[in-house]
Amino acid sequence: MKKTDSATKFISVVLFLAVLCYFGFYLSSALLNPYSSTFAVRMTVQEGISVSGIAVRRETVIGSGGYGAVNLMLSEGERVEAGGVVAGVYNDESTLIKLREIDLLDAKIARLESMLEAGQGAQDMITLDSKIKNGIYMLVKEAHSRSFAELSETAAELEANILTRTVGDSEIQAKLLSLRQQRLALGSAGSTAVKIFAPVSGIFTSTVDGFEALTEEDLSSLTVGSLTALLEEERTPEASAIGKLVSGVRWYFAAVADAEDASRLTVGGTATMIFGKYAGSEIEMDIESIGLPEDGKCVVIFSSSKSMADTLTVRVQSVKIVYSDYSGIRVPKKAVRLNSEGKSCVYTLTGARAEEKLINIIYELDEYYIVESGENVQELRFGDEIITSTKGIYDGKIMK
């Protein structure tokens, strides 16, 4: 027992010394070679100002004509020609509900009949899974945009694909028989829809806010005071409004800006505008006019023939006007040094050595610089490992 205890103690001491040597080695390495690093990444900074303004377009409100139930035939952002059908309206909601149920059943029956005739029950599972996922996505999208015209067909196709994926042809035939019986029990819709036609061609949106009467002609008379009041005003849309059509190819944005900021703009020039979540990207707008200063502020009118569909829901909005942007590599300030020639540089870890690379600073932030990206290995490029703690480091020093 004594020999066993001695052996155990001996092994424990050896293991302890081994662990101690292990950590001691890395601790001494860190003390002798203390450096930290970060990778060179892309960064873009935009300089600009935020202004509040109001969008003005040629808009025509579409009313229900006094009917209580509306079945929209257009999706958000869909273009319709003059005379095209915008919606079908009914005297009461129950008629519309019945009609939608009939349309859904008819679509389901037609889809199942088509699948059985074409022998689609033998489709491979991967194809069906893809169709089901796409069908769910389209169903959510159409419901969100109130696209009821396509909703029935999409729902019918989705259900048919799910049935094909989970059951056989005999179960599909049984489902088809049940749907036909349900459809027979419903009979006819009872009354036909009264169609609402588009008075003009344009892009449809169901968003109505009461500012539709504003026109391009109203812009010329805007002052700082009147525009400020307009931005603070709340309006109520017509109770019978079911949507509107936005026509024409050009739309406008009237904004109140500080006179000093507006002095950086030029009539006849362009400005880069960011409308946040309402547009997927920056919009280049023409500068139509810059009003005379009033108490340090002025009215600026912008216009564009682009992104009409993306900005349909924009009305009163805070927008960023970008004066300039700077793109390059983000470099921590603590990593920047002056070399023997007095030029700005950083050290990168190339292999096991520190390598000096000259940099050209193009923009300064609180803790970082944005520097130009190089084109060859002698210059700083995206993905380089920048050494941020450079005490005692020189070009060519072995770091590892």
QUIMOKA-V17229 format. One record per residue. RES is the residue in one letter. PHI is phi in degrees with one decimal (NA if undefined). NEAR is the number of other ideal C-beta (glycine too) atoms within 12 Angstrom. Layout:
# QUIMOKA-V17229
res=RES phi=PHI near=NEAR
res=RES phi=PHI near=NEAR
This chain:
# QUIMOKA-V17229
res=M phi=NA near=7
res=K phi=-67.9 near=8
res=K phi=-64.7 near=9
res=T phi=-65.2 near=10
res=D phi=-63.0 near=11
res=S phi=-64.6 near=12
res=A phi=-64.0 near=13
res=T phi=-64.1 near=14
res=K phi=-63.7 near=14
res=F phi=-62.6 near=14
res=I phi=-63.4 near=14
res=S phi=-63.8 near=14
res=V phi=-63.4 near=14
res=V phi=-62.1 near=14
res=L phi=-63.2 near=14
res=F phi=-61.8 near=14
res=L phi=-65.0 near=14
res=A phi=-64.0 near=14
res=V phi=-62.6 near=14
res=L phi=-61.9 near=15
res=C phi=-64.8 near=14
res=Y phi=-61.6 near=14
res=F phi=-70.3 near=14
res=G phi=-63.2 near=14
res=F phi=-62.1 near=14
res=Y phi=-72.5 near=14
res=L phi=-67.1 near=14
res=S phi=-67.5 near=14
res=S phi=-63.1 near=15
res=A phi=-67.4 near=15
res=L phi=-73.1 near=11
res=L phi=-77.6 near=14
res=N phi=-132.8 near=23
res=P phi=-82.4 near=18
res=Y phi=-144.0 near=29
res=S phi=-126.3 near=21
res=S phi=-148.2 near=27
res=T phi=-148.0 near=25
res=F phi=-93.5 near=22
res=A phi=-73.6 near=34
res=V phi=-121.7 near=23
res=R phi=-74.4 near=18
res=M phi=-154.0 near=23
res=T phi=-126.3 near=20
res=V phi=-119.3 near=22
res=Q phi=-112.6 near=21
res=E phi=-100.4 near=21
res=G phi=-179.5 near=23
res=I phi=-132.5 near=29
res=S phi=-106.0 near=22
res=V phi=-129.1 near=36
res=S phi=-102.3 near=28
res=G phi=-156.5 near=36
res=I phi=-135.3 near=37
res=A phi=-84.8 near=44
res=V phi=-126.6 near=36
res=R phi=-138.2 near=41
res=R phi=-85.4 near=27
res=E phi=-125.9 near=36
res=T phi=-123.4 near=29
res=V phi=-76.2 near=32
res=I phi=-106.5 near=38
res=G phi=-101.1 near=25
res=S phi=-83.6 near=30
res=G phi=72.6 near=23
res=G phi=90.8 near=16
res=Y phi=-79.6 near=24
res=G phi=-88.7 near=19
res=A phi=-123.4 near=28
res=V phi=-125.8 near=35
res=N phi=-116.4 near=35
res=L phi=-68.3 near=34
res=M phi=-103.1 near=29
res=L phi=-119.8 near=36
res=S phi=-92.0 near=29
res=E phi=-59.9 near=25
res=G phi=82.2 near=26
res=E phi=-82.7 near=30
res=R phi=-88.5 near=24
res=V phi=-134.1 near=32
res=E phi=-85.8 near=19
res=A phi=-58.7 near=16
res=G phi=94.0 near=14
res=G phi=-73.1 near=23
res=V phi=-80.8 near=23
res=V phi=-94.0 near=43
res=A phi=-159.9 near=36
res=G phi=-113.6 near=31
res=V phi=-120.1 near=32
res=Y phi=-135.1 near=29
res=N phi=-70.0 near=20
res=D phi=-139.9 near=16
res=E phi=-69.8 near=16
res=S phi=-62.9 near=16
res=T phi=-63.8 near=26
res=L phi=-65.4 near=30
res=I phi=-61.6 near=19
res=K phi=-64.3 near=25
res=L phi=-61.9 near=30
res=R phi=-64.8 near=28
res=E phi=-66.7 near=24
res=I phi=-64.5 near=25
res=D phi=-60.8 near=29
res=L phi=-66.1 near=29
res=L phi=-64.0 near=31
res=D phi=-60.0 near=26
res=A phi=-66.9 near=28
res=K phi=-64.3 near=34
res=I phi=-62.8 near=31
res=A phi=-62.0 near=23
res=R phi=-68.6 near=34
res=L phi=-67.0 near=36
res=E phi=-60.6 near=22
res=S phi=-63.0 near=22
res=M phi=-66.7 near=32
res=L phi=-67.1 near=26
res=E phi=-66.2 near=15
res=A phi=-87.7 near=15
res=G phi=68.8 near=12
res=Q phi=-77.0 near=24
res=G phi=-66.8 near=26
res=A phi=-94.8 near=15
res=Q phi=-60.8 near=21
res=D phi=-70.9 near=13
res=M phi=-65.0 near=15
res=I phi=-63.5 near=11
res=T phi=-63.0 near=16
res=L phi=-65.0 near=26
res=D phi=-59.2 near=18
res=S phi=-64.1 near=16
res=K phi=-65.2 near=28
res=I phi=-66.3 near=26
res=K phi=-61.3 near=18
res=N phi=-65.5 near=18
res=G phi=-64.5 near=29
res=I phi=-62.9 near=21
res=Y phi=-61.3 near=16
res=M phi=-66.2 near=25
res=L phi=-63.4 near=27
res=V phi=-63.7 near=17
res=K phi=-62.4 near=19
res=E phi=-69.5 near=27
res=A phi=-66.8 near=20
res=H phi=-64.7 near=15
res=S phi=-90.5 near=27
res=R phi=59.5 near=26
res=S phi=-87.3 near=28
res=F phi=-69.8 near=31
res=A phi=-63.2 near=26
res=E phi=-94.3 near=27
res=L phi=-62.1 near=29
res=S phi=-63.1 near=29
res=E phi=-63.7 near=25
res=T phi=-64.7 near=33
res=A phi=-64.0 near=30
res=A phi=-64.9 near=32
res=E phi=-66.3 near=32
res=L phi=-63.3 near=32
res=E phi=-63.4 near=32
res=A phi=-64.1 near=37
res=N phi=-66.9 near=35
res=I phi=-65.7 near=27
res=L phi=-62.9 near=33
res=T phi=-62.6 near=34
res=R phi=-72.9 near=28
res=T phi=-109.8 near=17
res=V phi=-133.3 near=21
res=G phi=-99.5 near=15
res=D phi=-63.1 near=21
res=S phi=-65.2 near=13
res=E phi=-67.1 near=20
res=I phi=-65.1 near=32
res=Q phi=-63.8 near=21
res=A phi=-65.0 near=17
res=K phi=-63.4 near=30
res=L phi=-63.5 near=30
res=L phi=-62.2 near=18
res=S phi=-63.7 near=19
res=L phi=-65.6 near=30
res=R phi=-64.6 near=20
res=Q phi=-66.9 near=14
res=Q phi=-62.3 near=19
res=R phi=-66.6 near=25
res=L phi=-64.0 near=15
res=A phi=-68.7 near=14
res=L phi=-75.3 near=22
res=G phi=68.5 near=13
res=S phi=-94.0 near=14
res=A phi=-68.4 near=24
res=G phi=97.2 near=18
res=S phi=-153.0 near=18
res=T phi=-88.3 near=15
res=A phi=-77.0 near=30
res=V phi=-90.0 near=23
res=K phi=-85.6 near=22
res=I phi=-102.3 near=33
res=F phi=-102.1 near=24
res=A phi=-75.7 near=30
res=P phi=-72.6 near=20
res=V phi=-139.7 near=24
res=S phi=-81.9 near=22
res=G phi=171.0 near=34
res=I phi=-100.5 near=37
res=F phi=-90.1 near=41
res=T phi=-145.9 near=39
res=S phi=-85.7 near=33
res=T phi=-79.3 near=31
res=V phi=-127.8 near=30
res=D phi=-126.1 near=29
res=G phi=93.6 near=21
res=F phi=-99.5 near=27
res=E phi=-64.9 near=32
res=A phi=-75.8 near=20
res=L phi=-64.1 near=30
res=T phi=-128.6 near=21
res=E phi=-59.6 near=23
res=E phi=-63.5 near=12
res=D phi=-70.6 near=23
res=L phi=-67.9 near=31
res=S phi=-66.5 near=17
res=S phi=-99.6 near=18
res=L phi=-72.8 near=34
res=T phi=-115.2 near=22
res=V phi=-58.8 near=28
res=G phi=-66.3 near=18
res=S phi=-69.1 near=22
res=L phi=-70.6 near=33
res=T phi=-61.4 near=25
res=A phi=-64.8 near=15
res=L phi=-66.0 near=31
res=L phi=-68.1 near=28
res=E phi=-93.2 near=14
res=E phi=-76.0 near=17
res=E phi=-115.1 near=13
res=R phi=-122.3 near=19
res=T phi=-110.0 near=12
res=P phi=-69.2 near=23
res=E phi=-60.2 near=20
res=A phi=-63.4 near=13
res=S phi=-90.4 near=19
res=A phi=-68.8 near=28
res=I phi=-112.1 near=34
res=G phi=158.3 near=39
res=K phi=-152.5 near=37
res=L phi=-114.1 near=41
res=V phi=-101.2 near=40
res=S phi=-117.4 near=26
res=G phi=86.0 near=22
res=V phi=-106.3 near=18
res=R phi=-122.9 near=24
res=W phi=-128.6 near=41
res=Y phi=-129.2 near=38
res=F phi=-137.8 near=47
res=A phi=-100.5 near=45
res=A phi=-130.2 near=46
res=V phi=-98.5 near=39
res=A phi=-130.5 near=38
res=D phi=-62.3 near=25
res=A phi=-59.1 near=22
res=E phi=-64.5 near=13
res=D phi=-68.4 near=25
res=A phi=-65.2 near=32
res=S phi=-66.6 near=18
res=R phi=-84.7 near=21
res=L phi=-99.8 near=35
res=T phi=-129.8 near=16
res=V phi=-61.2 near=19
res=G phi=94.5 near=12
res=G phi=-89.8 near=19
res=T phi=-127.4 near=22
res=A phi=-138.2 near=38
res=T phi=-89.7 near=29
res=M phi=-115.3 near=43
res=I phi=-118.6 near=31
res=F phi=-97.3 near=36
res=G phi=62.7 near=19
res=K phi=-70.1 near=14
res=Y phi=-82.1 near=25
res=A phi=-137.4 near=29
res=G phi=-73.5 near=14
res=S phi=-155.3 near=17
res=E phi=-68.3 near=25
res=I phi=-121.2 near=33
res=E phi=-83.9 near=21
res=M phi=-119.1 near=36
res=D phi=-79.7 near=26
res=I phi=-93.4 near=30
res=E phi=-80.8 near=30
res=S phi=-159.7 near=27
res=I phi=-129.0 near=29
res=G phi=-73.3 near=29
res=L phi=-69.7 near=16
res=P phi=-63.1 near=20
res=E phi=-135.0 near=20
res=D phi=53.0 near=13
res=G phi=82.1 near=15
res=K phi=-128.5 near=26
res=C phi=-152.6 near=31
res=V phi=-95.6 near=40
res=V phi=-120.0 near=43
res=I phi=-108.3 near=37
res=F phi=-112.9 near=41
res=S phi=-146.4 near=34
res=S phi=-157.9 near=33
res=S phi=-108.7 near=17
res=K phi=-112.8 near=24
res=S phi=57.7 near=29
res=M phi=-60.0 near=32
res=A phi=-65.4 near=23
res=D phi=-74.7 near=26
res=T phi=-114.1 near=38
res=L phi=-60.2 near=34
res=T phi=-92.2 near=27
res=V phi=-78.6 near=34
res=R phi=-133.8 near=36
res=V phi=-86.8 near=31
res=Q phi=-152.3 near=28
res=S phi=-90.0 near=24
res=V phi=-124.6 near=37
res=K phi=-94.4 near=27
res=I phi=-99.7 near=36
res=V phi=-90.8 near=28
res=Y phi=-84.8 near=23
res=S phi=-160.2 near=17
res=D phi=-135.1 near=19
res=Y phi=-128.0 near=27
res=S phi=-122.3 near=19
res=G phi=177.1 near=30
res=I phi=-103.6 near=37
res=R phi=-83.1 near=35
res=V phi=-126.8 near=43
res=P phi=-60.4 near=29
res=K phi=-59.6 near=22
res=K phi=-68.9 near=21
res=A phi=-89.7 near=39
res=V phi=-89.3 near=32
res=R phi=-133.2 near=31
res=L phi=-101.1 near=15
res=N phi=-81.5 near=19
res=S phi=-63.9 near=11
res=E phi=-96.4 near=10
res=G phi=79.3 near=9
res=K phi=-100.4 near=16
res=S phi=-69.7 near=24
res=C phi=-152.7 near=34
res=V phi=-131.6 near=45
res=Y phi=-107.9 near=38
res=T phi=-115.4 near=39
res=L phi=-90.3 near=32
res=T phi=-113.3 near=27
res=G phi=68.4 near=14
res=A phi=-111.0 near=14
res=R phi=-114.3 near=19
res=A phi=-84.9 near=34
res=E phi=-124.1 near=30
res=E phi=-78.8 near=32
res=K phi=-134.1 near=36
res=L phi=-70.2 near=27
res=I phi=-131.5 near=36
res=N phi=-118.4 near=23
res=I phi=-76.2 near=26
res=I phi=-113.8 near=25
res=Y phi=-159.2 near=24
res=E phi=-119.4 near=19
res=L phi=-112.3 near=20
res=D phi=-62.9 near=9
res=E phi=-118.2 near=15
res=Y phi=-134.6 near=28
res=Y phi=-112.9 near=31
res=I phi=-105.8 near=32
res=V phi=-120.5 near=38
res=E phi=-65.8 near=24
res=S phi=-86.8 near=27
res=G phi=-80.5 near=23
res=E phi=-115.5 near=10
res=N phi=-130.8 near=11
res=V phi=-68.7 near=14
res=Q phi=-79.6 near=17
res=E phi=-112.9 near=24
res=L phi=-71.3 near=40
res=R phi=-129.6 near=28
res=F phi=-58.6 near=23
res=G phi=95.1 near=18
res=D phi=-62.8 near=32
res=E phi=-93.4 near=29
res=I phi=-89.6 near=41
res=I phi=-80.9 near=40
res=T phi=-96.3 near=29
res=S phi=-109.5 near=23
res=T phi=-108.3 near=31
res=K phi=-62.8 near=17
res=G phi=76.2 near=15
res=I phi=-97.4 near=30
res=Y phi=-140.1 near=19
res=D phi=-62.4 near=23
res=G phi=94.3 near=14
res=K phi=-65.0 near=23
res=I phi=-75.2 near=17
res=M phi=-101.0 near=28
res=K phi=-128.6 near=17
